[in-house]
Amino acid sequence: MEPIAIKLLGFAAATCTTLAYAPQFVKVWRTRSTEDISLGMFLVMVLGILLWLVYGLLSGDGPLIVANAITIVLAGGILWMKLKYG
């Protein structure tokens, strides 16, 4: 597979996994309800995203950096609202 195709595949996957958090973020933002969201799951998920971001930065992997920088904002925002609204 060509290197550019591999990068495009990475960006496509990154786009899907990043955008997956957007509907939940919007829903929590609008309703201020986080009752059905697992605090433990989001704590571990945000830690994992942060670690992937650091890995991407250290390895210089563009798709990982972009995806995880955006995802940390979305998932971190959901986590923050979970802590705030319970």
Backbone as CSV, one residue per row, in Angstrom:
resi,resn,N_x,N_y,N_z,CA_x,CA_y,CA_z,C_x,C_y,C_z
1,MET,0.845,-1.176,0.000,0.000,0.000,0.000,0.890,1.238,0.000
2,GLU,0.510,2.236,-0.749,1.283,3.480,-0.842,1.256,4.234,0.490
3,PRO,2.363,4.915,0.847,2.400,5.668,2.107,1.276,6.706,2.226
4,ILE,0.944,7.384,1.127,-0.125,8.384,1.185,-1.472,7.711,1.454
5,ALA,-1.680,6.529,0.911,-2.923,5.785,1.145,-3.026,5.363,2.606
6,ILE,-1.892,4.995,3.181,-1.876,4.607,4.589,-2.236,5.809,5.467
7,LYS,-1.661,6.982,5.163,-1.989,8.202,5.920,-3.457,8.560,5.765
8,LEU,-3.979,8.455,4.540,-5.398,8.761,4.314,-6.293,7.792,5.076
9,LEU,-5.901,6.529,5.115,-6.645,5.547,5.895,-6.621,5.925,7.377
10,GLY,-5.480,6.338,7.851,-5.345,6.772,9.246,-6.221,7.970,9.551
11,PHE,-6.230,8.955,8.649,-7.068,10.135,8.863,-8.549,9.786,8.789
12,ALA,-8.935,8.849,7.917,-10.336,8.422,7.827,-10.762,7.737,9.129
13,ALA,-9.924,6.849,9.635,-10.224,6.174,10.898,-10.272,7.177,12.042
14,ALA,-9.332,8.106,12.054,-9.293,9.134,13.096,-10.543,9.999,13.070
15,THR,-11.006,10.332,11.884,-12.216,11.141,11.747,-13.423,10.405,12.332
16,CYS,-13.554,9.140,12.016,-14.685,8.351,12.528,-14.657,8.245,14.049
17,THR,-13.522,7.885,14.613,-13.463,7.697,16.060,-13.570,9.019,16.813
18,THR,-13.092,10.085,16.222,-13.198,11.398,16.857,-14.624,11.902,16.816
19,LEU,-15.250,11.838,15.655,-16.616,12.337,15.516,-17.624,11.514,16.317
20,ALA,-17.268,10.300,16.688,-18.168,9.458,17.476,-18.512,10.108,18.823
21,TYR,-17.631,10.940,19.353,-17.882,11.594,20.633,-18.757,12.838,20.508
22,ALA,-18.861,13.408,19.337,-19.590,14.665,19.161,-21.063,14.576,19.554
23,PRO,-21.831,13.568,19.115,-23.244,13.529,19.508,-23.441,13.429,21.029
24,GLN,-22.612,12.655,21.701,-22.732,12.534,23.156,-22.388,13.851,23.831
25,PHE,-21.352,14.521,23.345,-20.956,15.812,23.903,-22.104,16.811,23.770
26,VAL,-22.696,16.893,22.583,-23.800,17.826,22.341,-24.998,17.482,23.227
27,LYS,-25.314,16.195,23.340,-26.456,15.781,24.155,-26.257,16.160,25.622
28,VAL,-25.074,15.882,26.154,-24.793,16.217,27.552,-24.807,17.733,27.738
29,TRP,-24.242,18.458,26.799,-24.202,19.922,26.870,-25.621,20.492,26.923
30,ARG,-26.508,19.960,26.081,-27.886,20.467,26.013,-28.713,20.071,27.223
31,THR,-28.603,18.822,27.652,-29.474,18.311,28.708,-28.887,18.480,30.109
32,ARG,-27.585,18.668,30.196,-26.873,18.715,31.478,-27.085,17.433,32.289
33,SER,-27.368,16.349,31.567,-27.601,15.064,32.219,-26.499,14.079,31.834
34,THR,-25.863,13.525,32.852,-24.810,12.534,32.625,-25.082,11.263,33.421
35,GLU,-26.312,11.101,33.847,-26.686,10.000,34.732,-26.298,8.633,34.182
36,ASP,-26.483,8.421,32.900,-26.228,7.104,32.309,-24.813,6.936,31.777
37,ILE,-23.943,7.874,32.060,-22.556,7.778,31.596,-21.695,7.259,32.743
38,SER,-20.898,6.255,32.458,-20.030,5.648,33.458,-18.814,6.532,33.720
39,LEU,-18.675,6.984,34.961,-17.523,7.803,35.335,-16.226,7.018,35.161
40,GLY,-16.212,5.773,35.628,-15.008,4.950,35.513,-14.570,4.773,34.067
41,MET,-15.524,4.504,33.192,-15.207,4.312,31.775,-14.601,5.582,31.186
42,PHE,-15.204,6.731,31.496,-14.679,7.968,30.913,-13.338,8.370,31.514
43,LEU,-13.110,8.071,32.786,-11.788,8.339,33.365,-10.715,7.545,32.637
44,VAL,-10.969,6.251,32.448,-9.996,5.399,31.761,-9.865,5.808,30.294
45,MET,-10.991,6.139,29.640,-10.958,6.526,28.229,-10.151,7.811,28.026
46,VAL,-10.387,8.808,28.859,-9.650,10.073,28.717,-8.159,9.856,28.976
47,LEU,-7.827,9.023,29.949,-6.415,8.696,30.181,-5.818,8.024,28.952
48,GLY,-6.541,7.067,28.370,-6.059,6.388,27.163,-5.882,7.345,25.996
49,ILE,-6.821,8.248,25.818,-6.721,9.239,24.735,-5.509,10.134,24.964
50,LEU,-5.308,10.558,26.202,-4.148,11.389,26.524,-2.846,10.646,26.218
51,LEU,-2.790,9.374,26.576,-1.592,8.583,26.289,-1.373,8.418,24.780
52,TRP,-2.458,8.206,24.012,-2.330,8.126,22.558,-1.840,9.452,21.981
53,LEU,-2.311,10.552,22.544,-1.860,11.865,22.075,-0.357,12.033,22.322
54,VAL,0.085,11.677,23.503,1.519,11.766,23.811,2.313,10.857,22.885
55,TYR,1.839,9.644,22.676,2.499,8.720,21.754,2.574,9.323,20.346
56,GLY,1.472,9.877,19.882,1.451,10.503,18.556,2.446,11.644,18.453
57,LEU,2.514,12.465,19.504,3.466,13.580,19.507,4.905,13.077,19.482
58,LEU,5.187,12.057,20.270,6.549,11.516,20.326,6.945,10.813,19.029
59,SER,5.982,10.191,18.365,6.291,9.462,17.139,6.091,10.317,15.886
60,GLY,5.504,11.497,16.042,5.276,12.377,14.896,4.191,11.874,13.963
61,ASP,3.245,11.123,14.483,2.177,10.545,13.667,1.006,11.518,13.567
62,GLY,0.862,12.146,12.397,-0.160,13.163,12.178,-1.581,12.743,12.502
63,PRO,-2.057,11.618,11.949,-3.432,11.211,12.258,-3.677,11.003,13.755
64,LEU,-2.712,10.405,14.446,-2.866,10.201,15.891,-2.910,11.520,16.642
65,ILE,-2.069,12.448,16.257,-2.023,13.742,16.941,-3.329,14.501,16.750
66,VAL,-3.763,14.629,15.506,-4.982,15.392,15.207,-6.195,14.750,15.866
67,ALA,-6.347,13.459,15.668,-7.523,12.763,16.203,-7.578,12.844,17.718
68,ASN,-6.480,12.587,18.370,-6.500,12.548,19.825,-6.526,13.938,20.451
69,ALA,-6.009,14.933,19.769,-6.125,16.303,20.273,-7.588,16.739,20.275
70,ILE,-8.299,16.424,19.214,-9.721,16.781,19.147,-10.536,15.896,20.096
71,THR,-10.238,14.612,20.115,-10.989,13.680,20.950,-10.809,13.988,22.427
72,ILE,-9.624,14.428,22.841,-9.412,14.753,24.253,-10.295,15.921,24.663
73,VAL,-10.546,16.848,23.745,-11.447,17.969,24.039,-12.878,17.459,24.211
74,LEU,-13.336,16.622,23.275,-14.706,16.110,23.341,-14.906,15.172,24.536
75,ALA,-14.066,14.149,24.659,-14.209,13.186,25.755,-13.898,13.855,27.095
76,GLY,-12.903,14.729,27.107,-12.590,15.464,28.333,-13.731,16.380,28.747
77,GLY,-14.397,16.967,27.755,-15.559,17.800,28.047,-16.697,16.994,28.643
78,ILE,-16.923,15.805,28.101,-17.956,14.925,28.647,-17.588,14.532,30.085
79,LEU,-16.326,14.197,30.300,-15.867,13.842,31.652,-16.049,15.013,32.606
80,TRP,-15.682,16.206,32.180,-15.842,17.400,33.012,-17.307,17.604,33.372
81,MET,-18.199,17.454,32.380,-19.638,17.622,32.647,-20.151,16.507,33.563
82,LYS,-19.611,15.309,33.432,-19.995,14.204,34.315,-19.624,14.558,35.753
83,LEU,-18.426,15.084,35.951,-17.992,15.467,37.284,-18.815,16.653,37.820
84,LYS,-19.164,17.569,36.948,-19.914,18.760,37.356,-21.382,18.467,37.630
85,TYR,-22.024,17.725,36.730,-23.464,17.503,36.822,-23.837,16.180,37.481
86,GLY,-22.829,15.325,37.692,-23.062,14.058,38.367,-23.789,13.081,37.544
